[in-house]
Amino acid sequence: VLILRVMVIGYLVFYTSYCVFDSSRGGRRAPSASLAPTPDRGEILAQMLLLLASAAISFWPAAVCYGLTGQVSTWCTLLAVACAFFWPMALLMAVLFDGIDALNPLLIVRSIIVTLPAYLLLVFQLGLLAVLGMAVRQVSAYLPMARLLSSVLCLYLLFVGAHLLGRHHWRHKNKLDWGL
C-alpha cells in the first residue's frame, strides 16, 4: 500500500509540475491527462526530489534557526515567512529548468526583484489559496465524507496555484529573461 501511495503522490506531483509547465507556455486550462507525457518511475522520483530540493534550498535558513534555538521563536517564524516568500520562484525555476542547477539563490533573488510588484501579488494569491485549503480542512471535519471532499477541494486549489505560478512566467518572461 505504501508503494502505491508513493506512486500516486508522485504522479500528482508530476502532473502538477506539468500544469505549471503548460501554463508557463500560455495554456489557459489544465492540460488533458491523456495528452500529458506518461512518466516512468525515474521521472516521478526526479520530480519529487526536485520539489524537495526547492523546498530545502528555500527553507534551510529557517531550519537552521530552529535547529540552533530548539524552539519556534519570533525570529524563526519571521525567517520562515521570508523563506516562504522565496519558495514559489524557486519552485517555478526548478520546474521550468527541470534541474537542480537552476536553484541558484542569486538568480532566484534577481528574478523576484525584476518582477517584484507582480510577484508580491502572486505570493499573496498563493497565500490565500493555502489559507483557503486550511479552512477547507477545518470545515470539512464536520461534513459527511469529509476526507474525500477536503482532498478533492485541496487538490483543485493545488492545480489553481500551479496555474498561477506558470502564468507568472508567461506574463513576465521578457523581464525574467531565462532563455526558455
GINORSUL-V318927 format. One record per backbone hydrogen bond with DSSP energy under -0.5 kcal/mol. NH is the residue of the N-H (numbers start at 0). CO is the residue of the C=O. Records with the same first field share a line. If there is no record, write none. Layout:
NH = CO + CO
This chain:
4 = 0
5 = 1
6 = 2
7 = 3
8 = 4
9 = 5
10 = 6
11 = 7
12 = 8
13 = 9
14 = 10
15 = 11
16 = 12
17 = 13
18 = 14
19 = 15
20 = 16
21 = 17
22 = 18
23 = 19
24 = 20 + 21
25 = 22
26 = 21
34 = 31
35 = 31
38 = 36
43 = 39
44 = 40
45 = 41
46 = 42
47 = 43
48 = 44
49 = 45
50 = 46
51 = 47
52 = 48
53 = 49
54 = 50
55 = 51
56 = 52
57 = 53
58 = 54
59 = 55
62 = 58
63 = 59
64 = 60
65 = 61
66 = 62
67 = 63
68 = 64
69 = 65
72 = 70
76 = 72
77 = 73
78 = 74
79 = 75
80 = 76
81 = 77
82 = 78
83 = 79
84 = 80
85 = 81
86 = 82
87 = 83
89 = 85
90 = 86
91 = 87
92 = 88
93 = 89
94 = 90
95 = 91
96 = 92
97 = 93
98 = 93
101 = 98
102 = 99
103 = 101
104 = 102
107 = 103
108 = 104
109 = 105
110 = 106
111 = 107
112 = 108
113 = 109
114 = 110
115 = 112
118 = 114
119 = 115
120 = 116
121 = 117
122 = 118
123 = 119
124 = 120
125 = 121
126 = 122
127 = 123
128 = 124
129 = 125
130 = 126
131 = 127
132 = 128
133 = 129
134 = 130
135 = 131
136 = 132
137 = 133
138 = 134
139 = 135
140 = 137
141 = 138
142 = 139
145 = 142
148 = 144
149 = 145
150 = 146
151 = 147
152 = 148
153 = 149
154 = 150
155 = 151
156 = 152
157 = 153
158 = 154
159 = 155
160 = 156
161 = 157
162 = 158
163 = 159
164 = 160
165 = 161
166 = 162
167 = 163
168 = 164
169 = 165
170 = 166
171 = 167
172 = 168 + 169
175 = 171
176 = 172
